[in-house]
C-alpha cells in the first residue's frame, strides 16, 4: 500500500494486510508503534497529532513510513488478567 493509504476494517481473513506487529519503542515504556506485516508501514493518525483524541475513527487512521511523529506513537495499557 502506498504511504497515506487509509485503514479499512473487515472481518478477520488471515491475510497479511490485517496483521499488525507491536514494536515497543523503549524498554519499560508504554509507547509502541504498530507495523503492518504486509508492507511494514506504521499505523498513523492523520492530520494534527495534537487534535487526536480517544474518539479517533477508522477514517482518521492510515499507514505511513516511520517519520518520528507522535501521531504514530500509541499507548499500550494492560487491563485485567491478560
N, C-alpha and C positions, 0 to 999 in steps of 0.2 A: 504494500500500500504506500502511496506517496505521502510525504510529510503533510500534516494537516488534515488527513482523512478522518472523517467522523467515526464515532463509535456507534455501532448498531447492536441492539440486544435481541438475541434469538434463543430459542430452546437449545440446550446443550446438544452438540452433534459430534463431539470428539475431534473436530478439525483444529489445526494448528492456530488458526486465526482467533480461536476462542480461549487459547491457553496464555495465561499471564504469569510471569515469573517474578516473585518478590525479590527485590535487591535491597538489603539493609545498607543504608548509607554509612553509618558509623556504628561500630560495635557499642552496644549499650544505649543507643539512641532509638527513639521510636519513629524516626524519619525513615521512609522507604520509597523506593521507586518501583514501578511495575513495568516490565519489559514484555512486549508481545513476542511469543515464541516464533511466530512466522517471520517477522521482519526486524525484530529487536528494537523497534521504536518504543518510546515510553508513553504511558498514559499521561495525558496532559489536559489541564483545564484551559479552555480558550479565553482569550481576552485578558482583561486586567486582573492579575492574581489577587490584588487587594480587594476585588469585588466578589471573589469566590466565597461561598458560604456552604452550610450543610444542606442547602436546598438546590445544589447543583443538579441539573437534569442531564440525561444522556446527550441532549443536543449541545451541551456545553463542554463535552469531552471529545478529544481527538487524540491522534498519535503523532508524536514529533520526536526527532532525534534529540539526544541529550543536549540541553543548552544551558544547564545550571540554574534555570529559573525556579522560583518557589512554586510555580504552577505545575511542576512535575513531581513535587515532593508530597508524600502522603503520610499521614499519621496512622500508625497501627496500634490498636488497643486490644488487648486480650481481655475477653469477658467470660465469666463463668468458669467451668471446669475443663476448658478445652486445652 
